[in-house]
């Protein structure tokens, strides 16, 4: 009879650093989920605040073509991969796209990211990210209203009111965890999302998942 402890020890671990405002994070998430179902792999979801929060000057410092190209690319990637995508309504970050100015008033992103972190505390961060990102980026209008988020949480095996209550009760503690995620991302050698980190090696972007899979298979990743 096989040694169960040995079998458990073979489960490989990876971290995914991820943001609700990142369309590339959304485009990668279903494949992260698929990896955990096909392979003996645990992916730990590590939420970070978007660049608009971490570095509000980021958009102004980039080349003027950056934003236009990014929009063109995300819709092209989504079409190529047959993943539904639409501009979020509302955007998780309140920003004037024409001027790139970030509003001082941000009613969505802080609670949303904190709820994501509470989901990660429960070992359901990836599932929560997968369901909620489909609302935000998949074309659901007013994703923040009605029962949209409660339905997403339920599909992830969570209760939205439980997450919201904890997020509102522990904002400082959750922000410390989110900041620690960002520090871990930078310590691994990158700063952007989505980044999968395996065995200390970062794989940035939705187009590096196959390379990350190859590396994990080199290190003994097996199918379930």
C-alpha positions as CSV (number, residue, x, y, z in Angstrom):
1,X,0.0,0.0,0.0
2,X,1.5,3.4,-0.9
3,X,2.8,5.7,1.8
4,X,0.2,8.5,2.0
5,X,2.7,10.9,3.5
6,X,5.0,10.4,0.6
7,X,2.1,11.1,-1.9
8,X,1.2,14.3,-0.1
9,X,4.9,15.5,-0.2
10,X,4.9,15.2,-4.0
11,X,2.3,18.0,-4.4
12,X,4.2,20.9,-5.8
13,X,3.5,24.5,-4.7
14,X,3.5,27.7,-6.7
15,X,2.5,31.3,-5.9
16,X,0.5,33.5,-8.2
17,X,0.7,37.2,-7.7
18,X,-2.5,38.8,-9.1
19,X,-4.6,41.9,-9.3
20,X,-8.3,42.5,-9.9
21,X,-7.5,45.4,-12.2
22,X,-5.2,43.4,-14.5
23,X,-6.8,42.1,-17.6
24,X,-3.8,39.8,-18.2
25,X,-4.4,38.3,-14.7
26,X,-8.0,37.6,-15.8
27,X,-6.8,36.0,-19.0
28,X,-4.4,33.7,-17.1
29,X,-6.7,32.6,-14.3
30,X,-8.7,29.9,-16.0
31,X,-5.4,28.2,-17.0
32,X,-4.1,28.4,-13.5
33,X,-7.3,26.7,-12.3
34,X,-6.9,24.1,-15.1
35,X,-3.4,23.3,-14.0
36,X,-4.5,22.6,-10.4
37,X,-7.1,20.2,-11.7
38,X,-4.9,18.4,-14.2
39,X,-1.7,18.2,-12.1
40,X,-0.7,17.5,-8.5
41,X,-0.2,21.2,-7.9
42,X,-1.3,23.7,-5.4
43,X,-1.4,27.3,-6.5
44,X,-1.4,29.9,-3.6
45,X,-3.2,33.0,-4.7
46,X,-1.4,36.2,-3.5
47,X,-3.4,39.3,-4.1
48,X,-1.6,42.7,-4.6
49,X,-3.0,46.2,-5.2
50,X,-2.9,47.4,-8.8
51,X,-0.2,49.6,-10.1
52,X,-2.7,52.5,-10.0
53,X,-2.6,52.2,-6.2
54,X,1.0,51.1,-5.7
55,X,2.5,53.6,-8.2
56,X,-0.1,56.2,-9.3
57,X,2.5,57.9,-11.6
58,X,3.1,54.6,-13.6
59,X,0.6,55.5,-16.4
60,X,2.1,59.0,-16.8
61,X,5.7,57.7,-17.0
62,X,4.9,55.2,-19.8
63,X,5.2,55.8,-23.5
64,X,2.1,57.4,-24.9
65,X,1.5,54.3,-27.1
66,X,1.5,52.0,-24.1
67,X,-2.1,52.2,-23.1
68,X,-3.5,52.0,-26.7
69,X,-1.3,49.0,-27.5
70,X,-2.3,47.2,-24.2
71,X,-6.0,47.6,-25.0
72,X,-5.5,46.2,-28.5
73,X,-3.4,43.3,-27.2
74,X,-5.7,42.2,-24.4
75,X,-8.7,42.0,-26.8
76,X,-6.6,40.2,-29.4
77,X,-5.4,37.6,-26.8
78,X,-8.9,37.1,-25.6
79,X,-10.2,36.5,-29.1
80,X,-7.3,34.1,-29.9
81,X,-8.0,32.2,-26.7
82,X,-11.8,32.4,-27.0
83,X,-12.2,34.1,-23.7
84,X,-15.0,36.7,-23.3
85,X,-13.8,40.1,-22.4
86,X,-15.2,43.6,-22.2
87,X,-14.2,46.9,-20.5
88,X,-15.1,46.6,-16.9
89,X,-18.3,48.4,-15.8
90,X,-17.4,49.9,-13.4
91,X,-13.6,49.8,-13.6
92,X,-12.2,48.5,-10.3
93,X,-10.0,51.6,-10.3
94,X,-11.6,55.0,-10.8
95,X,-9.4,56.7,-13.4
96,X,-9.7,59.2,-16.1
97,X,-8.4,57.2,-19.0
98,X,-8.0,60.2,-21.3
99,X,-5.7,62.0,-18.8
100,X,-4.6,58.8,-17.0
101,X,-5.3,60.6,-13.7
102,X,-6.1,58.3,-10.8
103,X,-9.0,59.5,-8.6
104,X,-8.4,60.0,-4.9
105,X,-11.7,58.3,-4.2
106,X,-11.5,54.6,-4.8
107,X,-14.8,52.9,-3.7
108,X,-14.1,49.4,-5.1
109,X,-10.5,48.2,-5.2
110,X,-9.6,48.2,-1.5
111,X,-12.6,46.2,-0.3
112,X,-12.4,43.9,-3.3
113,X,-8.7,43.1,-2.8
114,X,-9.2,42.7,1.0
115,X,-12.0,40.2,0.3
116,X,-9.7,38.4,-2.0
117,X,-7.1,38.1,0.7
118,X,-9.7,36.8,3.1
119,X,-10.6,34.2,0.5
120,X,-6.9,33.3,0.4
121,X,-6.8,32.9,4.1
122,X,-9.5,30.2,3.6
123,X,-7.5,28.5,0.8
124,X,-9.9,29.6,-1.8
125,X,-8.2,32.6,-3.3
126,X,-7.7,31.2,-6.7
127,X,-11.3,30.1,-7.0
128,X,-12.5,33.6,-5.8
129,X,-10.2,35.3,-8.3
130,X,-11.4,33.1,-11.1
131,X,-15.1,33.8,-10.4
132,X,-14.9,37.5,-9.7
133,X,-12.6,38.3,-12.6
134,X,-15.1,36.7,-15.0
135,X,-17.7,39.3,-13.7
136,X,-15.4,42.2,-13.9
137,X,-13.7,41.4,-17.3
138,X,-16.3,39.1,-18.8
139,X,-18.9,41.7,-19.6
140,X,-21.2,41.8,-16.5
141,X,-22.5,45.3,-16.1
142,X,-22.7,46.6,-12.5
143,X,-20.7,43.6,-11.3
144,X,-20.5,45.2,-7.8
145,X,-24.3,45.4,-7.4
146,X,-27.1,42.9,-6.8
147,X,-26.2,39.3,-6.2
148,X,-23.3,39.2,-8.7
149,X,-20.5,39.0,-6.1
150,X,-22.5,36.7,-3.8
151,X,-23.0,34.3,-6.7
152,X,-19.3,34.4,-7.6
153,X,-18.4,33.7,-4.0
154,X,-20.8,30.9,-3.7
155,X,-19.4,29.2,-6.9
156,X,-16.0,29.5,-5.2
157,X,-17.2,27.8,-2.1
158,X,-17.4,31.0,0.0
159,X,-19.9,33.4,1.5
160,X,-19.6,37.0,0.4
161,X,-20.9,38.5,3.6
162,X,-18.4,36.5,5.6
163,X,-15.6,37.8,3.4
164,X,-17.0,41.4,3.5
165,X,-17.4,41.4,7.2
166,X,-13.8,40.3,7.8
167,X,-12.5,42.7,5.2
168,X,-14.3,45.6,6.9
169,X,-13.2,44.5,10.4
170,X,-9.5,43.9,9.7
171,X,-8.4,46.4,7.0
172,X,-5.0,47.1,8.5
173,X,-4.2,43.4,9.0
174,X,-5.3,42.5,5.5
175,X,-3.3,45.4,4.0
176,X,-0.2,44.1,5.8
177,X,-0.7,40.7,4.2
178,X,-1.3,42.3,0.8
179,X,1.9,44.4,1.3
180,X,3.8,41.3,2.2
181,X,2.6,39.7,-1.0
182,X,4.0,42.6,-3.0
183,X,7.3,42.4,-1.1
184,X,7.4,38.6,-1.9
185,X,6.7,39.3,-5.6
186,X,9.6,41.8,-5.8
187,X,11.9,39.5,-3.8
188,X,11.2,36.8,-6.4
189,X,12.5,39.1,-9.1
190,X,9.4,40.8,-10.6
191,X,6.9,43.6,-9.9
192,X,4.0,43.0,-12.3
193,X,1.0,40.7,-12.5
194,X,0.2,38.0,-13.2
195,X,3.4,36.4,-12.0
196,X,3.6,32.7,-11.2
197,X,6.6,31.9,-8.9
198,X,7.8,28.4,-8.7
199,X,10.8,27.3,-6.8
200,X,12.0,30.9,-6.5
201,X,11.7,31.5,-10.3
202,X,9.2,34.1,-11.6
203,X,7.1,33.6,-14.8
204,X,5.5,36.9,-15.6
205,X,2.5,37.2,-17.9
206,X,-0.3,35.0,-19.3
207,X,2.0,34.0,-22.1
208,X,4.5,32.2,-19.8
209,X,2.2,29.6,-18.3
210,X,3.4,26.9,-20.7
211,X,7.0,27.6,-19.8
212,X,6.2,27.5,-16.1
213,X,4.5,24.1,-16.7
214,X,7.6,22.8,-18.5
215,X,9.8,23.9,-15.6
216,X,7.5,22.3,-13.0
217,X,7.4,19.1,-15.0
218,X,11.2,19.2,-14.9
219,X,11.0,19.3,-11.1
220,X,8.6,16.3,-10.9
221,X,5.1,17.7,-11.5
222,X,2.8,14.8,-12.2
223,X,-0.8,14.5,-13.4
224,X,-3.5,13.7,-10.9
